[in-house]
Amino acid sequence: MTDRHATVALTFLLRNGSSIPIEFVIDTGFTGELCLPSEAVSLMGLIFRHDTPANLADNTEVLLPIYEATVL
């Protein structure tokens, strides 16, 4: 628990062989994807795969980028 939120720490394996732990707040609507700030995606050198449509709470549809990462 962090600030009354359920959290989990995951370790990402980077392409250069090093690893980095990142703590996530657990979303009760988890669907199998993780959200990272774009700065973290860039720093980690994640590989872009494709965009996917997402429906927001206000019923707006947006395209979100999907990146590949290895999680230990």
Backbone hydrogen bonds in HBPLUS format (Angstrom, degrees):
<---DONOR---> <-ACCEPTOR-->    atom                        ^
c    i                          cat <-CA-CA->   ^        H-A-AA   ^      H-
h    n   atom  resd res      DA  || num        DHA   H-A  angle D-A-AA Bond
n    s   type  num  typ     dist DA aas  dist angle  dist       angle   num
A0002-THR N   A0005-HIS O   2.88 MM   3  5.21 157.3  1.93 145.8 152.5     1
A0005-HIS N   A0002-THR O   2.88 MM   3  5.21 148.2  1.98 113.1 123.1     2
A0026-ILE N   A0006-ALA O   2.80 MM  20  5.60 169.4  1.81 146.4 149.8     3
A0008-VAL N   A0024-PHE O   2.88 MM  16  5.40 148.4  1.99 148.8 158.8     4
A0024-PHE N   A0008-VAL O   2.81 MM  16  5.40 169.7  1.82 153.5 155.8     5
A0010-LEU N   A0022-ILE O   2.91 MM  12  5.51 167.0  1.93 155.5 153.3     6
A0022-ILE N   A0010-LEU O   2.82 MM  12  5.51 158.7  1.86 159.2 165.1     7
A0072-LEU N   A0011-THR O   2.75 MM  61  5.43 166.1  1.77 168.7 172.4     8
A0012-PHE N   A0020-ILE O   2.85 MM   8  5.28 173.3  1.86 145.7 143.9     9
A0020-ILE N   A0012-PHE O   2.91 MM   8  5.28 149.1  2.01 143.9 154.0    10
A0013-LEU N   A0070-THR O   2.89 MM  57  5.45 163.0  1.92 149.8 155.6    11
A0014-LEU N   A0018-SER O   2.77 MM   4  5.42 165.7  1.79 159.2 163.1    12
A0017-GLY N   A0014-LEU O   2.98 MM   3  5.46 161.4  2.01 119.4 122.6    13
A0030-PHE N   A0027-ASP O   3.00 MM   3  5.27 141.7  2.15 126.2 122.6    14
A0040-ALA N   A0037-PRO O   2.95 MM   3  5.35 125.5  2.25 108.5 121.8    15
A0041-VAL N   A0037-PRO O   3.16 MM   4  6.58 156.8  2.21 152.7 159.6    16
A0042-SER N   A0038-SER O   3.02 MM   4  6.25 159.9  2.06 148.4 153.1    17
A0043-LEU N   A0039-GLU O   2.94 MM   4  6.14 166.7  1.96 148.8 152.6    18
A0044-MET N   A0040-ALA O   2.92 MM   4  5.96 151.6  2.00 147.9 155.0    19
A0046-LEU N   A0041-VAL O   3.26 MM   5  5.61 163.6  2.29 155.7 158.1    20
A0045-GLY N   A0042-SER O   3.10 MM   3  5.12 147.3  2.22  99.6 109.5    21
A0068-GLU N   A0047-ILE O   2.77 MM  21  5.28 155.2  1.83 148.0 155.1    22
A0049-ARG N   A0066-ILE O   2.80 MM  17  5.64 169.8  1.81 162.4 159.3    23
A0066-ILE N   A0050-HIS O   2.71 MM  16  5.40 148.2  1.81 158.4 168.0    24
A0052-THR N   A0064-LEU O   2.79 MM  12  5.28 150.8  1.87 142.7 151.8    25
A0064-LEU N   A0052-THR O   2.81 MM  12  5.28 169.2  1.82 148.3 150.4    26
A0054-ALA N   A0062-VAL O   2.76 MM   8  5.38 148.2  1.86 158.7 165.5    27
A0062-VAL N   A0054-ALA O   2.89 MM   8  5.38 160.0  1.93 156.2 161.6    28
A0056-LEU N   A0060-THR O   2.78 MM   4  5.27 173.7  1.78 163.3 163.5    29
A0059-ASN N   A0056-LEU O   2.85 MM   3  5.19 152.8  1.93 122.6 124.4    30
